């Protein structure tokens, strides 16, 4: 493998280095349709002059909110954040002020949370909020929605479902206070969509924790809508079974099971085979749905 690889181009399942070497990119959940997917790039080009920086309740915002309403009903308000880290940083500051203890559930997610979110010591808590990593539950349950439902057991006054790394469009609210939608709802733009329950006690303080949905540029929302329906039309696509040692794969998502020991050796092994995997928590990797038969055959032949 090239040392200090610098990438100059992204296309399909690949990142291409300045030395023209192509690496499979399985790091981002938003890459489900591959990089520079033509129908998405055409959509962006067609809207770039009229919708690039337009915020407010545009036709795109209205259509996206209508989509979410069709999926979840009227119980939730659509909001946003500019990143997962921004949301949890704002929410942790709010929780500290309100003396709410945060419980991050899911071992891989907890590693991410503890590394990225600063939690100041609070001597006394009045309430608790449970943050559940739905991608972790998805893997543990083999993608079985009934088994996932069995894991939604919380003791705190508030429940937050983190679907950010969840590999499917379909999700369940489980009557939760806050729901972070999968990254694939964000149209390959680095922002996240969030739902907050209107009857939650957190709802009145939402502006402290969340941005309004209308604060996201119209172009991003337009791309998110296009992304949703393109993925929806390809939901029955069969992905490749990797069969890699010490990896657990459920449909598109796969994770190495021994991240505490020898993990970087595994990362470097796959880099030598032109495959980029997540080096950091929560360690989730994602196969796009655009892999052709030759690509699938190559990946299935790799043995660590």
Rosetta silent file (secondary structure, phi, psi, omega in degrees, C-alpha in Angstrom):
SEQUENCE: XXXXXXXXXXXXXXXXXXXXXXXXXXXXXXXXXXXXXXXXXXXXXXXXXXXXXXXXXXXXXXXXXXXXXXXXXXXXXXXXXXXXXXXXXXXXXXXXXXXXXXXXXXXXXXXXXXXXXXXXXXXXXXXXXXXXXXXXXXXXXXXXXXXXXXXXXXXXXXXXXXXXXXXXXXXXXXXXXXXXXXXXXXXXXXXXXXXXXXXXXXXXXXXXXXXXXXXXXXXXXXXXXXXXXXXXXXXXXXXXXXXXXXXXXXXXXXXXXXXXXXXXXXXXXXXXXXXXXXXXXXXXXXXXXXXXXXXXXXXXXXXX
SCORE:     score description
SCORE:     0.000 S_00000001
   1 L     0.000  148.335  177.050    0.000    0.000    0.000 S_00000001
   2 L   -64.788  142.517  173.774    1.077    3.583   -0.629 S_00000001
   3 L   -82.562  139.170  177.897    2.411    5.444    2.379 S_00000001
   4 L    52.561   51.210 -177.586    0.477    8.572    3.383 S_00000001
   5 L   -58.062  133.173  174.257   -2.093    8.076    0.645 S_00000001
   6 L  -115.688  129.244 -175.018   -3.704   11.279   -0.586 S_00000001
   7 E   -99.450  140.441 -177.760   -6.993   10.916   -2.385 S_00000001
   8 E  -118.184  -13.974 -174.955   -7.974   13.057   -5.311 S_00000001
   9 E  -152.181  146.015  176.558  -11.198   11.539   -6.574 S_00000001
  10 E  -127.247  127.577 -178.944  -14.229    9.606   -5.353 S_00000001
  11 E  -151.859  127.077  179.581  -16.345    7.537   -7.704 S_00000001
  12 E    61.306 -130.917  179.772  -18.689    4.647   -7.016 S_00000001
  13 L   -83.954    1.095 -168.864  -17.335    2.377   -4.281 S_00000001
  14 E  -113.153  151.362  158.990  -13.814    3.795   -4.657 S_00000001
  15 E  -110.504  134.674 -179.087  -11.508    6.523   -3.498 S_00000001
  16 E  -109.006  131.206 -179.346   -8.649    7.082   -5.964 S_00000001
  17 E   -81.641  170.845  179.678   -5.220    8.192   -4.740 S_00000001
  18 L   -65.700  -17.959  177.116   -2.946   10.677   -6.492 S_00000001
  19 L   -95.422   15.602  174.526   -0.997    7.629   -7.753 S_00000001
  20 L    71.308   18.434  176.223   -4.137    6.272   -9.442 S_00000001
  21 L   -90.386  132.839 -178.110   -4.660    3.432   -6.950 S_00000001
  22 E  -100.355  131.306  178.235   -8.318    2.708   -6.174 S_00000001
  23 E  -117.153  133.674  171.336   -9.415    1.794   -2.660 S_00000001
  24 E   -64.168  133.064 -178.392  -12.806    0.451   -1.674 S_00000001
  25 E  -111.399  104.578 -178.631  -14.367    2.964    0.721 S_00000001
  26 L  -114.026   24.590 -171.991  -16.562    1.300    3.347 S_00000001
  27 L   -85.499  -36.688 -170.483  -16.258    3.970    6.029 S_00000001
  28 L  -107.771  134.598  176.093  -19.402    6.063    5.632 S_00000001
  29 H   -67.614  -26.369 -177.974  -23.033    4.976    5.927 S_00000001
  30 H   -72.456  -11.559 -175.837  -24.065    7.822    3.617 S_00000001
  31 H   -87.037   27.939 -174.821  -22.160    6.195    0.746 S_00000001
  32 H   -60.631  -33.166  178.785  -24.891    3.610    0.147 S_00000001
  33 H   -97.625    5.096 -178.017  -25.252    4.635   -3.519 S_00000001
  34 L    85.524  164.751  178.213  -21.535    5.194   -3.978 S_00000001
  35 E   -72.791  144.620  174.011  -19.606    8.412   -4.527 S_00000001
  36 L    54.951   40.664  177.896  -20.752   10.831   -7.254 S_00000001
  37 L   -62.453  126.226 -166.363  -23.909    8.877   -8.000 S_00000001
  38 H   -55.877  -45.518 -176.635  -25.143   10.426  -11.240 S_00000001
  39 H   -66.537  -27.310  176.331  -28.782   11.026  -10.294 S_00000001
  40 H   -78.134  -41.426 -179.585  -27.686   12.748   -7.084 S_00000001
  41 H   -68.145  -35.727  176.329  -25.030   14.898   -8.725 S_00000001
  42 H   -64.416  -42.136  178.067  -27.478   15.940  -11.462 S_00000001
  43 H   -60.119  -43.847  179.564  -30.005   16.878   -8.789 S_00000001
  44 H   -64.880  -43.055 -179.997  -27.383   18.989   -6.995 S_00000001
  45 H   -63.976  -39.350 -178.649  -26.285   20.711  -10.218 S_00000001
  46 H   -68.279  -24.370 -176.211  -29.871   21.493  -11.184 S_00000001
  47 H  -107.130   -3.130 -170.138  -30.543   23.110   -7.811 S_00000001
  48 H   -64.903  -33.883 -178.375  -27.208   24.719   -7.044 S_00000001
  49 H   -80.351  -30.713 -174.519  -28.084   28.173   -8.381 S_00000001
  50 H  -101.171  -17.380 -172.726  -31.574   28.376   -6.900 S_00000001
  51 H  -132.413    8.462 -173.294  -31.272   26.387   -3.684 S_00000001
  52 L   -57.013  -51.299 -173.898  -27.615   26.418   -2.602 S_00000001
  53 L  -121.735   17.072 -176.829  -27.936   28.625    0.451 S_00000001
  54 L   -80.403  123.424  175.789  -31.687   29.116    0.729 S_00000001
  55 L  -114.519  176.670 -176.777  -33.048   28.408    4.190 S_00000001
  56 L   105.406 -174.068 -175.082  -36.548   28.690    5.594 S_00000001
  57 L   -88.166   68.457 -178.839  -39.667   26.706    4.888 S_00000001
  58 L   -75.789  176.002  178.897  -39.042   26.122    1.172 S_00000001
  59 H   -61.267  -33.421  179.107  -40.889   23.590   -0.953 S_00000001
  60 H   -68.300  -43.123  177.451  -38.049   21.117   -0.317 S_00000001
  61 H   -61.719  -43.116  179.751  -38.330   21.527    3.456 S_00000001
  62 H   -62.179  -42.988 -179.542  -42.099   21.072    3.258 S_00000001
  63 H   -66.146  -38.553  179.961  -41.761   17.919    1.172 S_00000001
  64 H   -68.735  -41.787  177.556  -39.172   16.443    3.517 S_00000001
  65 H   -63.406  -35.506  177.313  -41.298   17.186    6.581 S_00000001
  66 H   -66.161  -40.080  176.874  -44.246   15.585    4.810 S_00000001
  67 H   -59.342  -47.915 -179.640  -42.156   12.481    4.171 S_00000001
  68 H   -64.141  -38.069  177.646  -41.222   12.244    7.859 S_00000001
  69 H   -63.131  -39.583  177.928  -44.845   12.807    8.848 S_00000001
  70 H   -64.788  -31.277 -178.916  -45.892    9.910    6.601 S_00000001
  71 H   -81.431  -36.904 -169.861  -43.300    7.714    8.293 S_00000001
  72 H  -121.207   -6.239 -175.996  -43.851    8.757   11.905 S_00000001
  73 L    81.165 -163.791 -175.325  -47.183   10.562   12.109 S_00000001
  74 L   -95.768    7.862 -173.869  -47.723   13.907   13.812 S_00000001
  75 L   -77.404  -15.300 -173.022  -46.155   13.045   17.153 S_00000001
  76 E  -124.392  147.846  173.909  -42.689   14.362   16.267 S_00000001
  77 E  -101.829  133.466  176.999  -41.168   17.647   15.101 S_00000001
  78 E   -79.331  127.534  176.403  -38.376   17.508   12.533 S_00000001
  79 E  -133.063 -169.040 -175.886  -35.220   19.334   13.655 S_00000001
  80 E  -155.635  170.381  169.567  -31.545   19.142   12.738 S_00000001
  81 E  -149.431  156.124 -176.724  -27.942   19.456   13.800 S_00000001
  82 L   -80.206  -10.712  173.761  -24.832   20.153   11.772 S_00000001
  83 L  -168.967  163.037  176.614  -23.189   16.964   13.023 S_00000001
  84 H   -62.594  -40.321 -179.168  -23.673   14.105   15.457 S_00000001
  85 H   -65.495  -38.601  178.866  -20.936   15.556   17.650 S_00000001
  86 H   -62.093  -44.162 -178.760  -22.591   18.976   17.688 S_00000001
  87 H   -62.010  -50.347 -176.228  -25.883   17.506   18.850 S_00000001
  88 H   -68.429  -30.026  175.583  -24.427   15.421   21.656 S_00000001
  89 H   -66.177  -44.568  177.961  -22.179   18.287   22.775 S_00000001
  90 H   -67.041  -40.012 -179.070  -25.183   20.605   23.008 S_00000001
  91 H   -68.776  -37.333  179.522  -27.327   17.971   24.642 S_00000001
  92 H   -66.853  -36.396  176.236  -24.659   17.100   27.233 S_00000001
  93 H   -65.642  -41.880  176.439  -24.320   20.787   28.156 S_00000001
  94 H   -62.623  -43.978 -178.612  -28.104   21.000   28.516 S_00000001
  95 H   -63.404  -38.777  177.943  -28.150   17.790   30.573 S_00000001
  96 H   -61.863  -45.010 -179.628  -25.449   19.132   32.894 S_00000001
  97 H   -64.385  -35.909 -177.899  -27.436   22.304   33.490 S_00000001
  98 L   -92.949    4.437  179.908  -30.642   20.334   34.122 S_00000001
  99 L    57.120   48.384  176.887  -28.816   17.714   36.235 S_00000001
 100 E  -105.843  123.683  177.484  -29.683   14.892   33.844 S_00000001
 101 E   -81.488  132.786 -179.438  -27.378   11.890   33.891 S_00000001
 102 E  -100.089  126.504  178.440  -26.534   10.505   30.437 S_00000001
 103 E  -114.731  108.262  179.326  -26.297    6.737   29.992 S_00000001
 104 E   -89.228  117.902 -176.267  -24.749    5.674   26.662 S_00000001
 105 E  -105.026  131.790 -177.239  -25.799    2.095   25.834 S_00000001
 106 L   116.501  116.365 -170.623  -23.831   -0.022   23.363 S_00000001
 107 H   -60.575  -44.703 -179.363  -20.123   -0.808   23.861 S_00000001
 108 H   -68.030  -42.520  177.721  -18.861    0.568   20.531 S_00000001
 109 H   -63.950  -40.105 -179.689  -21.027    3.687   20.763 S_00000001
 110 H   -61.339  -36.883  176.135  -19.936    4.281   24.366 S_00000001
 111 H   -62.436  -43.190  176.754  -16.308    4.296   23.185 S_00000001
 112 H   -62.844  -46.724 -176.542  -17.217    6.948   20.602 S_00000001
 113 H   -61.966  -47.804 -178.071  -19.230    8.934   23.151 S_00000001
 114 H   -65.209  -30.973 -179.850  -16.545    8.874   25.846 S_00000001
 115 H   -78.130  -34.834 -169.622  -13.872    9.950   23.367 S_00000001
 116 H  -104.404  -20.479 -173.724  -15.785   12.777   21.690 S_00000001
 117 L  -114.779  124.935 -179.469  -18.200   14.235   24.244 S_00000001
 118 L   -83.324  123.501  177.455  -17.043   16.101   27.337 S_00000001
 119 L  -117.058  113.491  177.850  -19.085   15.265   30.420 S_00000001
 120 L   -79.965  148.739 -178.418  -18.385   17.403   33.476 S_00000001
 121 L   -69.027  128.808  176.861  -18.804   15.862   36.895 S_00000001
 122 L  -119.170  129.669 -174.925  -22.166   16.630   38.459 S_00000001
 123 L   -73.209  -31.213 -174.989  -22.673   15.831   42.136 S_00000001
 124 L  -136.225  136.297  176.378  -26.409   15.359   41.972 S_00000001
 125 L  -116.154  137.885  176.264  -28.778   14.143   39.250 S_00000001
 126 L   -94.142  -29.136 -176.340  -32.494   14.726   39.167 S_00000001
 127 E  -145.616  172.876  176.399  -33.194   12.571   36.106 S_00000001
 128 E  -131.980  148.675  175.185  -31.548   10.183   33.671 S_00000001
 129 E  -126.188  125.819  179.222  -31.505    9.966   29.869 S_00000001
 130 E   -97.232  126.326  179.133  -30.700    6.692   28.114 S_00000001
 131 E  -109.402  115.751 -173.157  -28.982    6.953   24.717 S_00000001
 132 E  -106.633  130.778  178.792  -29.325    3.735   22.702 S_00000001
 133 E   -87.047   99.485 -173.342  -27.093    2.766   19.787 S_00000001
 134 H   -71.354  -25.986  175.773  -29.569    1.250   17.331 S_00000001
 135 H   -66.962  -39.648  176.844  -26.864    0.111   14.896 S_00000001
 136 H   -62.944  -43.037  176.884  -25.338   -1.976   17.689 S_00000001
 137 H   -62.653  -38.160  179.778  -28.745   -3.492   18.467 S_00000001
 138 H   -60.485  -44.388  179.632  -29.214   -4.177   14.746 S_00000001
 139 H   -67.781  -46.903 -179.016  -25.971   -6.175   14.616 S_00000001
 140 H   -60.855  -31.871 -175.869  -26.651   -8.027   17.876 S_00000001
 141 L   -94.821    3.620 -179.257  -30.154   -8.945   16.658 S_00000001
 142 L    63.269   25.584 -179.434  -29.081  -10.044   13.193 S_00000001
 143 L    78.771    4.870 -179.306  -31.339   -7.356   11.710 S_00000001
 144 L   -79.566  113.231 -174.528  -34.423   -8.974   13.282 S_00000001
 145 H   -65.002  -31.644  177.706  -36.777   -6.119   14.194 S_00000001
 146 H   -65.675  -40.921  178.539  -38.613   -8.195   16.804 S_00000001
 147 H   -70.068  -34.247  175.957  -35.360   -8.899   18.621 S_00000001
 148 H   -61.143  -43.540 -179.256  -34.374   -5.234   18.377 S_00000001
 149 H   -58.526  -36.927  179.915  -37.646   -4.306   20.062 S_00000001
 150 H   -64.381  -24.022 -177.750  -36.803   -6.600   22.975 S_00000001
 151 L   -86.282   -8.514 -178.258  -33.626   -4.596   23.616 S_00000001
 152 L   -83.094   73.687  178.486  -35.449   -1.263   23.990 S_00000001
 153 L  -123.749  116.242 -177.187  -35.536   -1.355   27.759 S_00000001
 154 L  -129.754  153.640  179.760  -34.694    1.859   29.582 S_00000001
 155 L  -112.773  -14.936 -178.442  -34.985    3.072   33.148 S_00000001
 156 L   -75.269  166.671  178.947  -34.348    6.790   32.658 S_00000001
 157 L   -71.967  -24.576 -177.627  -36.987    9.474   32.300 S_00000001
 158 E  -123.544  146.431  178.557  -35.809   10.235   28.752 S_00000001
 159 E  -127.486  127.075  176.982  -34.963    7.943   25.847 S_00000001
 160 E  -118.367  123.986  177.629  -32.807    8.933   22.872 S_00000001
 161 E  -101.022  118.112  178.845  -32.504    6.546   19.932 S_00000001
 162 E   -98.251   97.521  178.001  -29.332    7.017   17.925 S_00000001
 163 L   -92.643    9.724 -170.775  -30.018    5.574   14.472 S_00000001
 164 L   -51.120  -46.281 -177.333  -27.101    7.486   12.890 S_00000001
 165 L   -92.961    6.325 -178.869  -25.149    4.351   11.894 S_00000001
 166 L   -65.452  131.763 -170.764  -28.291    2.287   11.250 S_00000001
 167 L   -88.190    2.836 -176.514  -28.010    0.752    7.745 S_00000001
 168 L  -118.289  157.087  174.455  -31.721    0.772    6.823 S_00000001
 169 L   -73.029  -38.671 -173.726  -34.269    3.452    5.902 S_00000001
 170 L   -77.357  132.223  178.690  -37.011    1.937    8.052 S_00000001
 171 L  -143.818  163.419  179.212  -36.906    2.739   11.760 S_00000001
 172 L  -119.335  136.896 -178.020  -39.224    2.624   14.765 S_00000001
 173 L   -76.311  -27.116 -178.556  -39.722    5.529   17.170 S_00000001
 174 L    49.422   32.969  176.052  -40.517    3.285   20.165 S_00000001
 175 L    57.242   33.703 -175.079  -42.271    6.284   21.720 S_00000001
 176 L   -85.554  162.673 -177.694  -38.869    7.889   22.408 S_00000001
 177 L   -76.428  -42.804 -179.361  -38.172   11.521   23.281 S_00000001
 178 E  -135.122  137.764  179.913  -35.501   12.146   20.632 S_00000001
 179 E  -129.304  119.405  175.500  -34.683   10.128   17.508 S_00000001
 180 E   -91.391  116.593 -175.587  -31.523   10.690   15.472 S_00000001
 181 L   -71.748  156.840  177.785  -32.292    9.535   11.936 S_00000001
 182 L   -56.851  147.967  178.408  -29.837    7.370    9.956 S_00000001
 183 H   -55.485  -29.789 -177.766  -27.041    9.207    8.187 S_00000001
 184 H   -69.261   -5.360  172.774  -28.483    7.947    4.884 S_00000001
 185 H   -83.939   -1.540 -171.702  -31.351   10.422    5.358 S_00000001
 186 H  -106.514   13.318  169.830  -28.911   13.299    4.872 S_00000001
 187 L    59.001   31.950 -179.093  -28.210   13.033    1.164 S_00000001
 188 L    68.614    8.910  172.778  -24.407   12.716    1.485 S_00000001
 189 L   -99.801  146.745 -172.847  -24.241   16.136    3.156 S_00000001
 190 L   -85.334   72.227  168.861  -22.719   16.310    6.626 S_00000001
 191 L  -144.310  170.095  179.442  -25.712   17.216    8.732 S_00000001
 192 E  -130.964  146.589  175.188  -28.221   15.071   10.614 S_00000001
 193 E   -96.106  138.618 -174.232  -31.985   14.991   10.855 S_00000001
 194 E  -136.103  139.787  174.987  -33.491   14.637   14.320 S_00000001
 195 E  -109.700  138.377  174.746  -37.024   14.096   15.595 S_00000001
 196 E  -125.151  132.119 -176.227  -38.220   15.365   18.965 S_00000001
 197 E   -69.494  128.742 -175.241  -41.456   14.193   20.495 S_00000001
 198 L   -64.547  -29.684 -178.776  -43.940   17.026   20.863 S_00000001
 199 L   -92.441    2.912  178.133  -45.274   15.677   24.162 S_00000001
 200 L   -73.490  149.733  175.903  -41.815   15.178   25.658 S_00000001
 201 L   -69.110  -13.938  176.701  -40.739   17.358   28.549 S_00000001
 202 L   -80.160  -16.701 -170.101  -37.649   18.131   26.460 S_00000001
 203 H   -60.121  -41.352 -177.500  -39.731   19.717   23.706 S_00000001
 204 H   -67.036  -20.178  179.378  -39.977   23.175   25.273 S_00000001
 205 H  -104.611   18.485 -172.078  -36.176   23.340   25.533 S_00000001
 206 H   -61.489  -32.040 -176.993  -35.510   22.068   22.008 S_00000001
 207 H   -68.423  -20.185  176.593  -33.828   25.276   20.802 S_00000001
 208 H   -74.050  -31.154 -173.881  -31.048   24.749   23.359 S_00000001
 209 H  -102.376  -29.388 -167.758  -30.268   21.321   21.924 S_00000001
 210 L  -128.260  155.570  168.173  -31.360   21.439   18.287 S_00000001
 211 E   -93.162  157.833  176.409  -31.377   23.584   15.190 S_00000001
 212 E   -74.051  153.877  176.533  -34.593   24.040   13.273 S_00000001
 213 H   -61.728  -30.941 -177.609  -35.112   21.954   10.150 S_00000001
 214 H   -72.968  -10.420  179.577  -35.464   25.221    8.217 S_00000001
 215 H   -79.934  -12.586  178.494  -31.876   26.208    9.083 S_00000001
 216 L   -82.625  132.474 -179.251  -30.522   23.553    6.707 S_00000001
 217 L   -55.715  143.688 -176.514  -29.916   24.854    3.155 S_00000001
 218 H   -57.620  -35.427  179.636  -32.578   23.903    0.657 S_00000001
 219 H   -60.885  -40.567  179.151  -30.041   22.164   -1.604 S_00000001
 220 H   -62.892  -43.183 -178.421  -29.169   19.739    1.197 S_00000001
 221 H   -66.803  -41.304  177.588  -32.838   18.946    1.794 S_00000001
 222 H   -59.845  -44.036  178.963  -33.477   18.455   -1.907 S_00000001
 223 H   -66.347  -34.761  179.296  -30.547   16.029   -2.110 S_00000001
 224 H   -65.712  -41.431  176.810  -31.799   14.203    0.980 S_00000001
 225 H   -62.233  -47.116  179.806  -35.196   13.663   -0.597 S_00000001
 226 H   -61.247  -43.466  179.250  -33.625   12.405   -3.811 S_00000001
 227 H   -59.656  -44.416 -178.983  -31.300   10.142   -1.848 S_00000001
 228 H   -58.249  -50.014 -174.735  -34.197    8.668    0.128 S_00000001
 229 H   -72.811  -30.737  174.901  -36.238    7.690   -2.927 S_00000001
 230 H   -66.077  -42.023  177.647  -33.230    6.321   -4.836 S_00000001
 231 H   -67.278  -41.902  179.801  -32.377    4.089   -1.874 S_00000001
 232 H   -56.837  -39.847 -178.948  -36.043    3.162   -1.463 S_00000001
 233 L   -73.006  -11.913 -179.022  -36.154    1.968   -5.052 S_00000001
 234 L  -117.524   19.925 -174.041  -33.120   -0.279   -4.429 S_00000001
 235 L   -61.459  -28.753 -176.364  -34.120   -1.715   -1.038 S_00000001
 236 L   -88.538    8.813 -179.372  -34.262   -5.306   -2.307 S_00000001
 237 L   -65.487  133.185  179.234  -30.695   -5.232   -3.603 S_00000001
 238 L   -87.425  128.454 -179.956  -28.669   -8.232   -2.439 S_00000001
 239 L   -95.302  171.501 -177.233  -25.317   -7.407   -0.893 S_00000001
 240 L   -84.427  140.918  172.977  -22.170   -9.544   -0.798 S_00000001
 241 L   -90.379  118.768 -172.450  -21.476  -11.919    2.103 S_00000001
 242 L   -79.209  -47.244 -178.689  -17.904  -11.267    3.148 S_00000001
 243 L    67.640   26.624 -179.935  -17.139  -14.149    5.481 S_00000001
 244 L   -77.653  140.714 -177.869  -14.094  -12.325    6.883 S_00000001
 245 L   -61.849  134.704  176.943  -12.626  -13.796   10.064 S_00000001
 246 L    66.356   15.844  171.642  -13.684  -12.062   13.311 S_00000001
 247 E  -107.726  142.038  170.121  -16.130   -9.759   11.524 S_00000001
 248 E  -107.311  124.080  179.662  -19.868   -9.764   12.158 S_00000001
 249 E  -118.625  132.808  171.997  -21.899   -8.749    9.102 S_00000001
 250 E  -130.866  106.102 -175.916  -25.623   -8.076    8.992 S_00000001
 251 L    55.985 -120.114 -175.011  -26.743   -7.029    5.505 S_00000001
 252 L   -78.734  -27.550 -170.858  -24.765   -3.854    4.644 S_00000001
 253 E   -93.238  139.465  175.801  -23.165   -3.192    8.030 S_00000001
 254 E  -146.599  151.055 -174.107  -20.167   -5.102    9.389 S_00000001
 255 E  -144.166  143.368  175.277  -17.856   -4.662   12.363 S_00000001
 256 E   -79.041  137.667 -170.224  -14.658   -6.243   13.624 S_00000001
 257 L   -87.675   -8.187 -174.226  -15.253   -8.035   16.923 S_00000001
 258 L  -127.589   58.863 -173.042  -11.861   -7.497   18.592 S_00000001
 259 L   -71.824  -13.477 -178.221  -11.217   -3.770   18.416 S_00000001
 260 L   -85.112  -14.723 -174.046   -9.243   -3.654   21.672 S_00000001
 261 L  -141.160  120.995  175.986   -6.445   -5.924   20.524 S_00000001
 262 L    69.245   18.077 -174.282   -4.559   -6.067   17.229 S_00000001
 263 H   -67.773  -40.405 -177.431   -7.152   -3.942   15.465 S_00000001
 264 H   -67.022  -27.092  174.495   -4.687   -1.746   13.557 S_00000001
 265 H   -64.166  -40.686  177.254   -3.025   -4.866   12.151 S_00000001
 266 H   -65.204  -45.289  178.637   -6.385   -5.836   10.680 S_00000001
 267 H   -56.469  -46.423 -177.550   -6.915   -2.285    9.358 S_00000001
 268 H   -69.696  -33.421  175.905   -3.490   -2.328    7.674 S_00000001
 269 H   -59.807  -45.551 -178.174   -4.075   -5.816    6.243 S_00000001
 270 H   -73.074  -30.425  174.360   -7.195   -4.608    4.471 S_00000001
 271 H   -61.868  -39.782  178.352   -5.491   -1.414    3.323 S_00000001
 272 H   -63.774  -24.171  176.052   -2.891   -3.572    1.600 S_00000001
 273 L   -97.347   18.623  174.451   -5.816   -5.218   -0.173 S_00000001
 274 L    65.269   37.990  178.850   -7.137   -1.766   -1.197 S_00000001
 275 E  -126.837  124.054  179.321   -9.982   -1.728    1.341 S_00000001
 276 E  -100.174  124.237  178.391  -10.544    1.182    3.729 S_00000001
 277 L  -120.637  164.233 -178.690  -12.247    0.399    7.053 S_00000001
 278 L   -69.646  127.045  179.785  -13.067    2.523   10.075 S_00000001
 279 L   -89.512  -16.243 -172.526  -10.093    2.956   12.375 S_00000001
 280 L  -121.658  159.637  175.731  -12.051    4.635   15.175 S_00000001
 281 L   -55.956  142.679    8.783  -15.075    3.940   17.350 S_00000001
 282 L   -88.799   11.101  171.570  -17.756    2.865   16.780 S_00000001
 283 L    71.743   11.673 -179.361  -15.843    0.855   14.101 S_00000001
 284 E   -76.974  142.323  177.157  -18.881    0.259   11.871 S_00000001
 285 E  -126.689  154.701 -171.439  -18.304   -0.300    8.147 S_00000001
 286 E  -138.030  129.730  173.750  -20.845   -0.228    5.332 S_00000001
 287 L   -86.047  133.569  172.264  -21.098   -1.876    1.936 S_00000001
 288 L   -73.621  166.421 -178.391  -22.694    0.246   -0.798 S_00000001
 289 L   -95.677    7.071 -175.026  -25.432   -1.335   -2.885 S_00000001
 290 L  -102.313   10.733 -179.074  -23.763   -0.526   -6.214 S_00000001
 291 L   -67.808  134.260  177.394  -21.091   -3.263   -6.135 S_00000001
 292 L   -89.191  176.517 -174.230  -20.932   -5.315   -9.345 S_00000001
 293 H   -63.114  -38.415  179.581  -20.286   -9.071   -9.525 S_00000001
 294 H   -65.076  -40.516  177.894  -16.530   -8.697  -10.114 S_00000001
 295 H   -65.874  -42.309  178.810  -16.203   -6.425   -7.086 S_00000001
 296 H   -62.772  -41.352 -179.977  -18.250   -8.820   -4.943 S_00000001
 297 H   -64.034  -41.866  178.480  -16.121  -11.763   -6.034 S_00000001
 298 H   -61.244  -47.453 -177.935  -12.920   -9.907   -5.156 S_00000001
 299 H   -65.451  -38.157 -178.416  -14.202   -8.956   -1.718 S_00000001
 300 H   -71.809  -20.885  179.888  -15.508  -12.428   -0.933 S_00000001
 301 H   -82.362  -18.867 -178.823  -12.118  -13.970   -1.788 S_00000001
 302 L   -67.088  132.111  177.026  -10.219  -11.818    0.732 S_00000001
 303 L  -130.141  127.310  179.831   -9.249  -13.739    3.863 S_00000001
 304 L   -88.866    0.000    0.000   -7.650  -12.128    6.909 S_00000001
